[in-house]
Amino acid sequence: MNDVELIKLEIDHLEMVRNWRNSLYVSASMYSDNEITEEQQQKWFLKIKEDATCKYWVVYFKGISVGLAYLTDINLSFDSCYMGFYLKDSSVSGTSIAAKLEFNLLEYVFTVLKLNKLRCEVFEFNKPVISMHEKFGFRREAFYREHCKKNGKYENVIGLAILSNEWRVIASALGTKIYGKFFLENKNGE
């Protein structure tokens, strides 16, 4: 059923991910768009690989690596975390990959981790991503004025979130819409 797979980020993935992250396509949507060196990437990986408050995966679509997904600030006291992901370039955007990936991340957070709240932050100018999150049930909770400086200009950021009980109401319908009859057959077989 699921042609989008999340594989734990390993050291062998680092150069590929660094190249994606340094691309203008990806860095334009990130808080930091400074060029990341190989040494910085290695230090970052050593820091996050044993950190229980985050999870990073390389996203594969039909066996081909296409992006990175992550959960950060996993906080069991607050019962919440942040999510984010990016696809490596425009050749894979506009496909069903992002929708399947977002669905899979929501299911993981609320079914496997059993957290109550999932949050994300998106630049106000990135209206397609905000719209996609809202289609998945995210609601706007915050407006961060001039939150981040990009290209010499301060940009606003929208904070969005969804609760576990809100996800449960729409998860089955979205799963069927995204995965079709295979989702229903798999769900009914469990």
N, C-alpha and C positions, 0 to 999 in steps of 0.2 A: 504494500500500500504506500509506504512512505519512501519517495525517491530523494528526500532531503535528509541527510544524515549528519549528526554532530559527532566529530571525533576530537577527543581531548587534545588540546594544544601540546605539542611536544617540541623538543629542541630542533628536530629535523624540519619543522615547519617555519622556524623563525625568520629565515631569510626571505622566503616567499611572502610571509605576512608583513615583514618590514617593507618590502617593495610595494605591496598593496597600500600600506598605510602612508607611505611617502608619496604616493601618486596624488596628483591634483584632484582627481575624481573623488578619492576618499577623504583626503585632508580638508577639503572644502567644507565638510560637514562635521569636522571634529573641533573640539575646543582648541587644541594645539595643532598648528600646521607647520611647526619647525621640522626640518629634515632630521630623521632619526638615524643615528649611526649604528653600525653593527655592534659596537661596544655598548651603547645605550640599550639596544634591544636585548642583548645578553643579560645585562644587569636587571632590566625590567623582568625578564623571564625568571631569573633566579629569585627575585622578590615575590612574584605571584604564584610560582609553582607549588609552594607549600602553604599558601595563604588560604585558610578555610573560609574567608569572607568573599572569595571570588572564584569564578569558574570561567574558563576560556575554551572555546572549541573552534576548530576549523570546520567550515560548512562545506559539505560535499553534495553535489547534485548529480545523480546518476553516475556516481563514482568519480566525478571531477571536482577538484577544489575550487570553490567560487567565492568564499568570503570568511569572515570571522564573526562569531557570536560570543557574547559574554554576559555574565551576571556579576555585579559588584556590590559592595556594601551589604552583603548578606548578613542580616542582623536578626538573630533568633529572639532577642529581647523585644525588638520592635516588630518581629514577625514579617519582615519585608526585605526587599532588595531592589536594585536598579538593573535594568537590562539595556543592552545595546547590541547592534550588529551592523555590519556593512558588507556589501557585495563588492567584489574586486574591481569591477569596471562596468561601463554602460552596456556591454554585451549581455550581461545577465540581469540587468535591471529591466523592469517592465514585464518580466516573466512571472510565473506563479511562485518562483522561489521565495521571494520575500514574504508572501502570504503564508506559505507552508512553514517557513522558518519562524515567523511570529507565532503562529498557532502552536508549533512544537515547543517554543520557549514558554509560552503561557501554560501549556499542559505540564511541562516540567516543573515550573515554579509552584503551581497550585496542586499538582497531583503527587509528584515525587518529593519535593521539598516541603510541601504542605504549608507554604507561607500564606499570609493573609493579604498582602499588598505588594503589587509590582509597580515600580515607578520608572519613568524615563524622562529625559530632557532633550528638547529638540530646538534648534534655532528657529525663531519665528519666521524667517524667510523660507524655511524648508516645508512649505505647505503640503506637498504630496506625502511626506512622511507623517506629518501631524494628522492628515486626513486618514491615512492607513491605520494609524494607532487608534483613532476614534472609531473607525469601522470595527475594530476588535474590542470595543467597549471601554477604551481608555477615556477618562474625563480630564479636562483641564483643571488643575488644582493650583497652579502657580504661574505668575508672570514675573520673570526676573528681568528688570530693566537694565539695559546696558551691561549685561552679565559677562560678556566676553569680547575681547578686542580681536577682530579679524580684519586683515588687510587695512589696518589703520583706522578702522571704524568700530565703535562699540555696537554690539548686536544684542538684541533682546532674545530671551530663551523662554520657551513654554515648558512648564513642568506638567506631566500627565501621569495618571495612575489608574489602576483598576484593582478592585477587591476580588477576593476568591469567590464570594457569593455572587458577584456580578458576572464573573466568568462562567460559573456553573449554569447560569440562566441561558447563555448564548453559545456555549462551547459546542454542543451537539449540532446545532444548526450550522455554525461556521465550519465545523469539521466536515459535514455533509457537503456544504457548498464548495469547500476547497478540495476535498478528496473524493467526493462523489459517493457512489454506492459502495465502494470498497470500505469507506469509513464506517458506514452503517453495518455492513457485514462483520467487520472486525469488532465493532462496539458490541453488537448483539452476540458475538461468539465468546465474549469474555465472561 
